[in-house]
Amino acid sequence: MKLAYDMTNEEILSCIQAADCITDPDLVRSILGKEYVMHDDGSVDEAEFAEYFALAIEGFITEEQDTDEYNDAWDTNYNMGYELAEAINSHLETL
């Protein structure tokens, strides 16, 4: 199995589009390099990836922290990251 970290930018962009997510391959690749994100078999831990993804784009949340609106935005970012990780794993399964 190909490792997620070894995916080309085109493959990552395809996964970004499949997850209907707005980000760039460099951010995805940096998250893939974080501890506990990659499994030994080369697949991605969706929950770990989603957490790092939400943290990476947290600065774009314009709502006040500790409000329902902020928490909703955080959840949206987490879910986007989770869906992106699922798209990456689905892509890897096709290789």
N, C-alpha and C positions, 0 to 999 in steps of 0.2 A: 504494500500500500504506500502511495506517495504521502509524504508528510505535509501537513497543512502549511508549515512554514516554508516549504519548497514550492508552493504554488506560484505561478507567474502572476504578474500584475493583471493580465487579461483574465485569468481564472478568478482572481479575487474580485475584480470588477464585475464579473458575471454573477458571483455570489452576492455582491452588494445589490445588484439590480434584482436578483431573485428574491432578496429579503426586503425589497422596497425601502432601502436604507440610504441615508445620505452620509457618506464618509469617503475616505480615500484609502488606497492600498497601503500607504505608509503607516497610517494609524492601525490598520488591521494587523499588519506585519509586526508592529511594535507590541501589540497586545498578545500576539501569538508567542512572542519571546518571553512573556511574563511567567513567573513560577506557577506551576499547577494548571496552566491553561492547556497544555498538550498532554495527551495520554501517551503511554509507551508505544501504542500501535500507530501513532501519528494523527489520530483524530483529536478533535477539540472538545474540551469539557465545556458544555454550553453555559452552565451556571457561572463558572469562573470567568469565561470570556465576557459574559453579559455584565458581570460586576465591574470588571476592568473597563469595559466599553462605557458604561454609565459614568464611571469615575472620570474617564478621559474627556467626556463631553459635558460634564457637570457645569462647567463655566458658562455654557450657553443657556442655562436655565435662568430666566429673568425674574422668577417669582421669589418672594421672601422665603428663606429657609424656615423649616418647622411650620409650614402651612400646608393645607390640603392641596393647594395648587402646585406647590413645589414637589410634594410627594407624588402627585399624579405625573408631573413631568419626569421625575426620576424613574418612576415605574415604566413610563413610555420609553425612555432611553434604555432601560434594562431589557425590556421586551424586544426592542430593536436589536440590541446586541445578541440576545438569545436566538432570535430568528436568523441573524447573520451567521452565528455559529452553526445552527442547524443546516443552513444552506451550504456552508463550507463542508460539513460532514457528508451531506448528500452528494456534493460534487466529488468528494474523495471516494465515495463508494462506487462511483461510475468509472473510476480509473482502473 
